[in-house]
Amino acid sequence: MNIDLVADYMIMKGNKPNGEALTQLGLQKLVYLCQGWHLALADGELFREDIYAYEFGPVVRELRHRFRFLGANPLPMMPITDAERVLSAGAKRVIDDVWSHYGKMPTSALVDLTHAPGSPWSQVWNSADAEERENLHIPQALIRDWFKVKLAEKLRPRRTRKRDVAFAFESFFAAS
């Protein structure tokens, strides 16, 4: 699948759920998160384009070139694809989930999130010398593995406090 489909699907949603205008920087972070969660959940890529480590986080170069003329201005609702018709239901579900969850965050928080210590961006960016930071590819396997760990953390059962179990038993027997 092409990155423009994913981008256009998001762009046609308008402002982010938090009311903030969708900018190129915000879109870059959201498509990265879509790719990461899709890799973790479906064991396959959402889009075929590579992701690179730039100063402000993960970047898909094709999107950077497409929207470069806008700078930090809001992205216009002018799609170049028919994403609504072309994207699969599974792809839309991942994109919609990322949009509703991460779209509530300010773009600056998305930058911080993608810069988290140990993240794929952090691993690639911090392993390179300053002179080498022009062409830093973030391998899909690194992204997939990071998001699989995050998924496992979300699915890990939480310990039940003994007090809660005792209360549940007492409540059950008191009702009998």
C-alpha positions in Angstrom: 0.0 0.0 0.0 1.1 3.6 -0.7 1.7 6.1 2.1 -0.5 8.7 0.3 -3.5 6.5 1.0 -2.8 6.5 4.8 -2.1 10.2 4.8 -5.1 11.2 2.8 -7.4 9.1 5.0 -6.2 11.0 8.0 -6.2 14.4 6.2 -9.8 14.0 5.3 -10.7 13.7 9.0 -9.9 17.4 9.4 -8.6 18.7 12.7 -7.2 16.2 15.2 -9.6 15.0 17.9 -8.0 17.5 20.4 -9.0 20.3 18.0 -5.5 21.0 16.9 -4.9 21.5 13.2 -3.2 18.6 11.5 0.3 19.7 10.3 3.0 17.8 8.5 4.8 17.2 11.7 1.7 15.7 13.4 0.9 13.6 10.3 4.4 12.2 10.3 4.1 11.1 13.9 0.6 9.6 13.3 1.6 7.6 10.2 4.6 6.3 12.1 2.4 5.1 14.9 0.0 3.5 12.4 2.8 1.6 10.8 4.2 0.5 14.1 0.8 -0.8 15.4 0.0 -2.4 12.1 3.4 -4.2 12.1 2.8 -5.4 15.7 -0.8 -6.5 15.2 -0.9 -7.8 11.7 2.8 -8.8 11.3 2.8 -6.8 8.0 3.4 -3.3 6.8 0.6 -0.8 6.4 2.5 1.1 3.8 5.7 0.2 1.8 7.7 3.4 2.1 10.7 3.5 4.5 10.8 5.5 7.7 13.9 7.6 8.5 15.2 9.2 11.7 15.1 13.0 11.5 15.8 15.5 14.3 12.1 15.8 15.2 11.4 12.1 15.0 10.4 9.5 12.4 9.7 10.8 8.9 8.4 9.2 5.7 10.4 11.1 3.1 7.6 10.9 0.5 5.3 12.8 2.8 7.9 15.3 3.6 8.4 16.0 -0.1 4.7 16.1 -0.7 4.0 18.7 2.0 7.3 20.5 2.2 5.9 23.7 0.7 3.4 24.0 3.7 6.1 24.2 6.4 4.3 24.1 9.8 0.9 25.3 8.3 -2.2 23.1 8.5 -2.6 20.5 5.8 -5.3 21.2 3.3 -8.1 18.8 2.7 -7.0 18.1 -0.8 -6.4 14.3 -1.2 -4.6 12.8 -4.2 -6.1 9.4 -3.6 -9.5 7.8 -2.9 -8.3 6.4 0.4 -11.9 5.8 1.8 -12.6 3.4 -1.1 -9.2 1.8 -1.5 -8.1 1.1 2.1 -9.1 -2.3 3.6 -11.4 -2.4 6.7 -8.4 -3.7 8.7 -6.2 -0.8 7.6 -8.9 1.7 8.4 -9.4 0.2 11.9 -5.7 0.6 12.8 -5.7 4.2 11.4 -8.9 5.1 13.2 -7.7 3.7 16.5 -4.4 5.6 16.2 -6.3 8.7 15.2 -8.7 8.5 18.2 -6.1 7.6 20.7 -3.0 9.6 19.7 -4.9 12.4 17.9 -5.9 13.7 21.4 -2.3 14.5 22.1 -0.7 17.8 21.1 1.9 17.3 18.3 4.7 18.3 20.7 3.7 15.3 22.9 3.8 13.0 19.9 7.3 14.2 19.2 8.2 13.4 22.8 6.6 10.0 22.5 8.5 9.1 19.4 11.7 10.3 21.0 11.3 8.1 24.1 14.4 6.4 25.3 14.8 3.0 23.7 12.3 3.8 20.9 13.3 2.9 17.4 14.0 6.5 16.6 16.1 6.9 19.7 18.1 3.7 19.0 18.9 4.8 15.4 19.4 8.5 16.1 21.6 8.0 19.2 23.8 5.4 17.6 24.9 7.7 14.8 27.5 10.4 14.8 26.2 14.0 14.1 27.7 13.9 10.7 25.9 10.6 9.8 22.4 11.9 10.7 21.4 12.6 7.1 20.3 9.2 5.9 19.2 7.2 9.0 16.8 4.4 8.0 14.7 2.9 10.8 14.4 -0.8 10.0 10.9 -2.2 10.0 11.9 -5.1 12.2 13.1 -2.6 14.9 9.7 -0.7 14.7 7.8 -4.0 14.7 9.6 -5.4 17.7 9.3 -2.2 19.7 5.5 -2.1 19.1 5.2 -5.8 19.9 6.8 -5.1 23.3 4.4 -2.2 23.8 1.5 -4.5 22.9 2.6 -7.2 25.3 2.8 -4.6 28.1 -0.8 -3.5 27.4 -2.0 -7.1 27.5 -0.1 -8.1 30.6 -2.5 -8.9 33.4 -2.4 -6.7 36.4 -1.9 -8.1 39.8 -5.1 -8.1 41.9 -4.7 -6.7 45.4 -5.5 -9.3 48.1 -7.9 -6.8 49.7 -9.9 -6.8 46.5 -10.1 -10.6 46.3 -11.1 -10.8 49.9 -13.8 -8.2 49.4 -15.1 -10.0 46.4 -15.4 -13.3 48.3 -17.0 -11.6 51.3 -19.5 -9.8 49.0 -20.3 -13.1 47.3 -21.0 -15.0 50.5 -22.9 -12.2 52.1 -25.3 -12.2 49.2 -25.9 -16.0 49.5 
